[in-house]
Amino acid sequence: MSYKKQLQTFEQLLDTLEGLIDEKFLTPGGYPKISFAIGDVQGCFDELRILLDLIEFDPDKHNLWFAGDLVNRGPNSLQVLRFVKELGDSAITVLGNHDLQLLAAAEGILQPRQRDTISGMLEAPDIGELLDWLRFQPLMHYDASLDYTMAHAGIYPKWDLEQAQSCALELETVLQGKHYRDFLEQMTNWNKPKKWKPDLQGMERLSFISNCFTEMRYCDIKGRIHLNVGSKEAQKRGFVPWYEVPKRALKKTPIIFGHWASLSPQKVKSKHLFSLDNGCVQGGKLTAICLQDKSYFNVHCRDAKAYS
């Protein structure tokens, strides 16, 4: 085959692939799907269904982005997992810290605490299938056409988009591999190092990546992560939210995140940051944002006293 014919064949293949990609994100009528990002559900299935009614969700017309923590603390985590899994290509979810804790509890590595509501889930007949689906979900999601990225806790301030994607892939490969249990056994034992170094190895490297994507809130001004720190202690010690670290690499990239129930969208002074955890499971609200026009939708927790 001549070079010219090879080039023509390659171009035809690219056109076909682009067409398939476009079809995936188009409605049956040929219009692009509308995307809604939703904050931490944490087992609040009733509120999720009410929120989806509010936005008039139609899987043929809409995509849902879930910012992690589908499970735990709320009353219906099993129903949430089943529902999101059944949405198939109409839903994208990233892993949160409570999702990883569920995986660890299922392996007998982590004992549920008093407030956790995941123990009963582990007896469900389809739990194995659900957990296999869950651990194959990504740590971050980036959509080039919409120019949004999403991670449960956020993006480490010293990482650019390429570095963040590469680090996410490293840990995803481990979680989706045969030896994922080895990581789950160690993930809660590694709160060090606090700062990224390219030459980090083994569990130190994987745990740092996990902490960035699923646990991070506060950093010092040099970009060192400080976990398990409340707002008063953070203020006293001069810590700042991860997105306020000086010279943050992704300042102009829109980032969707959850994990921080006390951080309402109004408290984040940036048009490129979208904080969606409004603490539904703590008696607050479940929040969604339309990515195309940045309009917000929320529903109040139906039984705040019982949840909190």
JOPE-V397560 format. One record per residue. PSI is psi in whole degrees, 0 to 359 (none if undefined). Layout:
# JOPE-V397560
PSI  PSI
This chain:
# JOPE-V397560
134  160  321  319  322  316  319  318  319  318  322  321  317  317  319  316  318  322  318  319  315  318  324  327  18  150  167  333  359  6  148  143  144  139  135  130  140  137  189  115  315  47  6  72  319  316  323  315  321  319  318  327  322  319  2  51  131  115  341  343  343  151  144  133  121  129  25  171  60  335  166  145  324  175  346  49  323  316  323  313  313  317  312  320  317  342  341  230  352  356  143  131  145  156  137  176  324  330  317  324  324  316  319  321  323  334  3  15  323  129  125  142  176  321  349  149  38  348  313  333  325  349  358  143  335  15  324  315  319  318  323  319  316  315  351  9  153  167  334  157  134  131  109  326  323  344  49  145  154  134  150  304  332  192  127  130  338  356  135  180  317  317  318  316  319  317  319  316  323  310  324  320  321  313  329  359  183  337  29  331  328  319  315  327  333  346  329  355  358  92  6  152  167  344  144  135  131  336  11  146  161  221  329  315  311  320  324  316  315  316  321  312  335  344  339  136  298  147  162  176  348  0  14  131  139  110  161  43  126  170  322  315  321  316  317  323  5  21  158  157  149  328  356  6  131  143  35  136  325  43  332  6  121  128  128  133  165  226  343  86  331  359  88  158  328  339  348  111  62  135  354  6  136  101  117  358  104  23  41  315  347  14  9  232  155  127  143  154  137  121  336  320  3  30  141  149  141  156  145  150  134  331  68  322  317  322  317  none
